[in-house]
Amino acid sequence: MQIEQCPYCGSNNLTKYLDINLPILEKVVPEDILSQIQNRRLVAKLCLDCLLGFNATPVEEEILEKIYKDFYFIGYISPFEGIGNTKFQGIIELIKKNVSKNEKIMEIGCGDGYLLYKLKELGYINTLGIEPSDLCEYGKKEGIKIYKTLLTEEVLRDVQGSDVFLMVHVLEHFKDPFSTLKLLKKYLNPAGKIIIEVPNFEGYIHEHLYFFNKPFMHRLASDLEFEIIEEEYTDDIIRIVFSAANCLDKKRDNYNFYEEAKKLIDYATRRQKLLEETVKKLETIIKENSQNNIYIWGAGSLAIDLLNQIDVEVFSRSNIKVIDGDKRKWGMFLPGVGLRVEPFITIKEDKTPKVLIIMSSFYNEILKTINENGIKAEKIEVFTRL
């Protein structure tokens, strides 16, 4: 069953713009769990009235609960382990520009607490996190104040609100993020801010229920009576600061909603073709180098998603190895394709002609590791998005 009505505005004026089969869990897993991770269809739709992108084929709630409870820690990239540190640079800079050191900051879904840890290092003295999973134990060991709980009105009442709420790659997971934002606004101190980072009309995994974009974020700000005081957009990330100080969205003066909407709809109509072109490019690289060892560097969701689109026959005729710099992933397996993850040093020890394909948004960190370790390859290709 597909959702046939926009979850936000209720419109039936929808268009399907992406249809793809993906494992229900896009993380590496032990071999004995592989059989539990099935591939499921993900259909992304765009509401042509309010311009919300959403997952029209969400998996059952009990499956999502199992993912978060039993599998979410497997293959988790923790910056405390020195991997993926760069992913916080953008949001930290945005916070530094918009939040004073003495303001009260609460991060919703803080995970291992690394962002709060970095803010503490920068002199932010009044921070706390909300995280329901055991990931919070990482941050607690580093002295970060984290409540191990789900976000509820009772929790917000107990902590007496906040000057700033942070939500970093969290909003797209909520079943009803719109009610969540209304609740946060209720407990936001006067002139307070909500700072959000989400994928920019990307992030196609089963755990993500919404695919946000610039036009919709402006619509949302207007509907919830927030002022947008700063916003940043990259090819794959949205960072935005909502302020409750003024319900007038001043950015509207210089913002052409209809022009942005046209661009978004045009992109949506091309999204399936872009995916097909990416898969074709990857298949071509693999076919042309079938006589060589092919190393895929990156055992995250991007590699899992892309490799699961490759024709089985192409796999059978190639010698593909997956490597990663995170030692916790070594010996684990990619769902769907069932490839085993090896230590990254494996490629250096291989003296035969080889091709390296980087599949990660952290490709700059990987390239640095390659240079530091004197790793050579006949060809290096980089894929950064599905």
C-alpha positions as CSV (number, residue, x, y, z in Angstrom):
1,M,0.0,0.0,0.0
2,Q,1.3,3.5,-0.9
3,I,0.4,6.7,0.8
4,E,-1.9,8.6,-1.6
5,Q,-2.4,11.8,0.4
6,C,0.2,14.4,1.5
7,P,1.0,13.9,5.2
8,Y,1.2,17.7,5.7
9,C,-1.5,19.4,3.7
10,G,-3.7,16.5,2.8
11,S,-3.5,17.1,-0.9
12,N,-3.9,14.3,-3.5
13,N,-2.0,16.3,-6.1
14,L,1.1,14.1,-5.9
15,T,3.8,12.9,-8.2
16,K,6.1,9.8,-7.8
17,Y,9.7,10.8,-8.5
18,L,11.7,7.9,-7.3
19,D,11.1,4.1,-7.1
20,I,13.9,1.9,-5.8
21,N,14.5,-1.4,-4.0
22,L,16.7,-1.1,-0.9
23,P,17.5,-3.2,2.1
24,I,15.3,-2.2,5.1
25,L,18.5,-1.7,7.0
26,E,21.4,0.2,5.3
27,K,24.1,-0.7,7.7
28,V,26.6,-3.5,7.7
29,V,25.6,-6.5,9.9
30,P,27.1,-9.8,11.2
31,E,26.7,-12.7,8.8
32,D,24.1,-14.4,11.0
33,I,21.8,-11.4,10.6
34,L,22.0,-11.1,6.8
35,S,19.0,-13.3,6.2
36,Q,16.8,-11.0,8.4
37,I,17.5,-7.9,6.3
38,Q,15.1,-8.0,3.4
39,N,15.0,-5.7,0.4
40,R,11.8,-3.5,0.2
41,R,10.5,-1.0,-2.3
42,L,10.9,2.7,-1.5
43,V,8.7,5.1,-3.4
44,A,9.3,8.8,-2.9
45,K,6.5,11.2,-3.8
46,L,6.3,15.0,-4.0
47,C,3.2,17.0,-3.1
48,L,2.7,19.5,-5.9
49,D,0.8,21.8,-3.6
50,C,2.9,22.2,-0.5
51,L,6.1,20.6,-2.0
52,L,6.8,18.2,0.8
53,G,8.7,15.1,-0.3
54,F,7.8,12.0,1.6
55,N,8.3,8.2,1.8
56,A,5.1,6.8,0.3
57,T,5.9,3.2,1.2
58,P,7.1,3.4,4.8
59,V,7.9,0.0,6.4
60,E,5.7,-1.1,9.3
61,E,6.3,0.6,12.6
62,E,7.3,-2.7,14.3
63,I,10.1,-3.1,11.7
64,L,11.3,0.4,12.3
65,E,11.2,-0.2,16.1
66,K,13.3,-3.4,15.6
67,I,15.8,-1.4,13.4
68,Y,16.2,1.3,16.1
69,K,16.3,-1.2,19.0
70,D,18.4,-4.1,17.6
71,F,20.4,-2.9,14.7
72,Y,20.9,0.9,14.9
73,F,24.3,0.7,16.7
74,I,25.7,-1.8,14.1
75,G,28.1,0.1,11.9
76,Y,27.4,3.4,13.6
77,I,29.9,6.1,12.6
78,S,31.1,7.7,15.8
79,P,33.3,10.8,15.5
80,F,34.6,9.8,19.0
81,E,36.4,7.1,17.1
82,G,38.0,9.6,14.7
83,I,35.7,8.9,11.8
84,G,33.2,11.3,10.2
85,N,34.3,14.3,12.3
86,T,33.9,16.7,9.3
87,K,30.1,16.1,9.1
88,F,29.6,18.5,12.1
89,Q,31.7,21.4,10.7
90,G,28.8,23.1,9.0
91,I,26.3,23.0,11.8
92,I,29.0,24.1,14.4
93,E,29.7,27.2,12.3
94,L,26.0,28.0,12.0
95,I,25.6,27.6,15.8
96,K,28.6,29.9,16.5
97,K,27.1,32.6,14.3
98,N,23.6,32.4,15.9
99,V,23.9,31.3,19.5
100,S,25.7,33.0,22.4
101,K,27.9,31.0,24.8
102,N,25.6,31.4,27.8
103,E,22.3,30.4,26.0
104,K,20.6,27.1,27.1
105,I,21.0,24.5,24.3
106,M,19.1,21.3,24.1
107,E,19.8,18.8,21.3
108,I,17.0,16.5,20.4
109,G,18.2,13.0,19.3
110,C,21.8,13.8,20.2
111,G,23.1,10.3,19.5
112,D,26.5,9.8,21.0
113,G,26.6,13.5,22.1
114,Y,29.6,14.4,19.9
115,L,28.1,17.7,18.8
116,L,27.4,18.8,22.4
117,Y,31.0,17.6,23.2
118,K,32.4,20.0,20.5
119,L,30.2,22.8,21.7
120,K,31.4,22.3,25.2
121,E,35.0,22.6,23.9
122,L,34.1,25.9,22.3
123,G,32.8,27.3,25.6
124,Y,29.1,26.7,25.4
125,I,28.4,26.1,29.1
126,N,24.7,25.2,29.3
127,T,24.0,22.2,27.1
128,L,22.0,19.0,27.4
129,G,20.9,16.2,25.1
130,I,17.9,14.0,24.7
131,E,18.6,10.5,23.3
132,P,16.5,7.3,23.8
133,S,19.2,4.8,22.6
134,D,22.3,3.4,24.2
135,L,24.4,5.7,22.0
136,C,24.1,8.3,24.7
137,E,26.6,6.3,26.8
138,Y,29.4,7.5,24.6
139,G,28.7,11.1,25.4
140,K,28.1,10.5,29.1
141,K,31.5,9.0,29.4
142,E,32.9,12.3,28.0
143,G,31.0,14.3,30.7
144,I,28.1,15.4,28.5
145,K,24.7,15.8,30.2
146,I,22.3,13.5,28.3
147,Y,18.8,12.3,29.3
148,K,18.2,8.8,28.1
149,T,14.5,9.2,27.1
150,L,12.2,9.9,24.2
151,L,11.1,13.5,23.5
152,T,7.9,14.2,25.4
153,E,6.1,17.3,26.7
154,E,6.8,16.1,30.2
155,V,10.6,16.1,29.6
156,L,10.4,19.6,28.1
157,R,8.4,20.8,31.1
158,D,10.8,19.2,33.5
159,V,13.9,20.9,32.0
160,Q,11.9,24.2,31.8
161,G,12.3,24.7,28.1
162,S,15.3,26.0,26.2
163,D,16.8,29.0,24.4
164,V,17.9,26.8,21.5
165,F,16.7,23.4,20.2
166,L,19.0,21.5,17.9
167,M,17.8,18.8,15.6
168,V,20.6,17.4,13.4
169,H,19.5,14.7,11.0
170,V,16.6,13.8,13.3
171,L,13.5,15.6,11.9
172,E,13.2,13.3,8.9
173,H,12.9,10.3,11.2
174,F,9.8,11.6,13.1
175,K,6.4,10.2,12.1
176,D,4.9,13.7,12.7
177,P,7.7,16.2,12.7
178,F,5.3,19.1,12.3
179,S,3.6,18.5,15.6
180,T,7.1,18.0,17.1
181,L,8.1,21.5,16.0
182,K,4.9,23.0,17.4
183,L,5.7,21.3,20.7
184,L,9.3,22.6,20.7
185,K,8.0,26.2,19.9
186,K,5.7,26.0,23.0
187,Y,8.7,25.4,25.2
188,L,11.1,27.7,23.4
189,N,12.1,30.7,25.5
190,P,11.3,34.2,24.1
191,A,13.4,35.0,21.1
192,G,14.5,31.4,21.1
193,K,15.7,29.4,18.0
194,I,15.3,26.0,16.5
195,I,18.3,25.0,14.4
196,I,17.8,22.1,12.0
197,E,20.0,20.1,9.7
198,V,18.4,17.6,7.3
199,P,19.2,16.0,4.0
200,N,18.4,18.4,1.0
201,F,15.8,16.4,-0.9
202,E,18.0,13.3,-0.5
203,G,18.6,10.6,2.1
204,Y,16.6,7.8,0.5
205,I,16.6,5.1,3.2
206,H,13.6,3.4,4.8
207,E,14.2,5.0,8.1
208,H,13.6,8.5,6.6
209,L,9.9,9.4,6.3
210,Y,10.4,12.8,4.8
211,F,12.6,14.5,2.1
212,F,12.7,18.2,2.9
213,N,13.6,20.9,0.5
214,K,13.9,24.7,0.4
215,P,10.4,25.7,-0.8
216,F,8.8,23.4,1.8
217,M,10.9,24.7,4.7
218,H,9.8,28.3,3.8
219,R,6.2,27.1,3.7
220,L,6.7,25.4,7.1
221,A,8.2,28.5,8.7
222,S,5.3,30.6,7.5
223,D,2.7,28.1,8.7
224,L,4.3,27.7,12.2
225,E,4.9,31.5,12.4
226,F,8.7,31.3,12.6
227,E,11.2,33.7,11.1
228,I,14.0,32.2,9.1
229,I,17.1,34.2,10.2
230,E,19.6,32.1,8.4
231,E,19.7,29.2,5.9
232,E,22.3,27.2,4.1
233,Y,21.8,24.8,1.2
234,T,24.3,22.5,-0.3
235,D,23.7,19.7,-2.8
236,D,22.9,17.3,0.0
237,I,22.3,19.3,3.2
238,I,19.8,21.9,4.5
239,R,20.8,24.0,7.5
240,I,18.2,26.4,8.8
241,V,17.6,28.7,11.8
242,F,14.0,29.2,12.8
243,S,13.4,32.1,15.3
244,A,10.2,32.5,17.4
245,A,11.1,36.2,17.9
246,N,9.1,37.4,14.9
247,C,6.4,35.5,13.0
248,L,7.3,37.5,9.8
249,D,9.5,35.5,7.4
250,K,11.7,38.4,6.3
251,K,13.4,36.1,3.8
252,R,10.2,36.1,1.8
253,D,11.0,39.6,0.5
254,N,13.9,38.2,-1.4
255,Y,12.6,34.7,-2.0
256,N,10.7,33.7,-5.1
257,F,8.7,30.7,-3.9
258,Y,7.3,29.9,-7.3
259,E,10.7,30.0,-9.0
260,E,12.2,27.7,-6.4
261,A,9.1,25.4,-6.7
262,K,9.6,25.2,-10.4
263,K,13.3,24.2,-10.0
264,L,12.3,21.5,-7.4
265,I,9.6,20.0,-9.6
266,D,11.9,20.0,-12.6
267,Y,14.6,18.2,-10.5
268,A,12.0,15.7,-9.2
269,T,11.0,14.8,-12.8
270,R,14.7,13.9,-13.5
271,R,15.5,12.1,-10.3
272,Q,14.8,8.6,-11.4
273,K,16.8,9.1,-14.6
274,L,19.7,10.5,-12.5
275,L,19.7,7.4,-10.4
276,E,19.7,5.2,-13.5
277,E,22.6,7.1,-14.9
278,T,24.6,6.7,-11.7
279,V,23.9,3.0,-11.6
280,K,24.9,2.7,-15.3
281,K,28.1,4.5,-14.7
282,L,29.0,2.2,-11.8
283,E,28.1,-0.9,-13.8
284,T,30.3,0.3,-16.7
285,I,33.3,0.8,-14.4
286,I,32.9,-2.6,-13.0
287,K,32.5,-4.3,-16.4
288,E,35.5,-2.5,-17.9
289,N,37.7,-3.6,-15.0
290,S,36.4,-7.1,-14.5
291,Q,39.9,-8.5,-15.0
292,N,41.2,-6.4,-12.1
293,N,40.5,-6.3,-8.4
294,I,37.9,-3.7,-7.7
295,Y,37.9,-2.1,-4.3
296,I,34.8,-0.3,-2.9
297,W,36.0,2.1,-0.1
298,G,33.0,2.8,2.1
299,A,30.7,0.4,3.9
300,G,27.9,2.9,4.7
301,S,24.4,3.4,3.3
302,L,25.6,4.8,0.0
303,A,27.6,1.8,-0.9
304,I,24.8,-0.5,0.2
305,D,22.2,1.3,-1.8
306,L,24.3,1.6,-5.0
307,L,25.6,-1.9,-4.9
308,N,22.1,-3.3,-4.5
309,Q,21.2,-1.7,-7.8
310,I,23.9,-3.6,-9.8
311,D,22.9,-6.5,-11.9
312,V,23.7,-9.8,-10.3
313,E,25.4,-11.0,-13.5
314,V,27.8,-8.1,-13.3
315,F,28.7,-9.1,-9.8
316,S,29.3,-12.7,-10.7
317,R,31.9,-11.7,-13.4
318,S,33.9,-9.3,-11.2
319,N,36.2,-9.5,-8.2
320,I,34.8,-6.8,-5.9
321,K,36.1,-6.2,-2.4
322,V,34.7,-3.8,0.1
323,I,37.1,-2.0,2.5
324,D,36.6,0.6,5.2
325,G,38.6,2.6,7.7
326,D,36.3,1.8,10.6
327,K,37.7,-1.3,12.3
328,R,34.3,-2.0,13.9
329,K,33.0,-2.8,10.4
330,W,35.7,-5.3,9.5
331,G,34.2,-8.7,9.1
332,M,30.7,-7.4,8.8
333,F,28.6,-7.8,5.7
334,L,26.6,-5.5,3.4
335,P,22.9,-6.4,3.3
336,G,21.5,-7.5,0.0
337,V,24.8,-8.1,-1.8
338,G,26.4,-10.0,1.1
339,L,29.9,-8.6,0.5
340,R,32.3,-8.8,3.5
341,V,34.1,-5.7,4.7
342,E,37.9,-5.9,4.9
343,P,40.4,-3.5,6.5
344,F,41.4,-0.7,4.2
345,I,45.0,-1.7,4.3
346,T,44.0,-4.7,2.2
347,I,44.3,-2.6,-0.9
348,K,47.8,-1.5,-0.1
349,E,48.9,-5.1,0.3
350,D,47.5,-6.0,-3.1
351,K,50.3,-5.6,-5.7
352,T,48.1,-6.4,-8.7
353,P,46.4,-3.8,-10.9
354,K,43.4,-2.5,-9.2
355,V,40.6,0.0,-9.3
356,L,39.3,2.0,-6.3
357,I,35.8,3.3,-6.1
358,I,35.1,5.6,-3.2
359,M,31.4,5.6,-2.1
360,S,31.1,8.0,0.8
361,S,30.2,11.6,1.7
362,F,33.4,11.5,3.7
363,Y,35.5,11.1,0.5
364,N,37.8,13.9,1.5
365,E,38.8,12.0,4.7
366,I,39.2,8.9,2.6
367,L,41.5,10.7,0.1
368,K,43.6,12.0,3.0
369,T,44.0,8.4,4.4
370,I,44.9,7.2,0.9
371,N,47.7,9.8,0.6
372,E,48.9,9.3,4.2
373,N,49.2,5.5,3.6
374,G,50.8,5.7,0.1
375,I,47.9,3.7,-1.4
376,K,48.0,3.5,-5.2
377,A,45.4,2.4,-7.8
378,E,45.2,2.4,-11.6
379,K,42.0,4.4,-11.4
380,I,40.1,6.2,-8.6
381,E,36.3,7.0,-9.0
382,V,34.2,8.8,-6.5
383,F,30.4,8.5,-5.8
384,T,29.0,10.8,-3.2
385,R,25.2,10.4,-3.7
386,L,22.6,7.9,-4.9
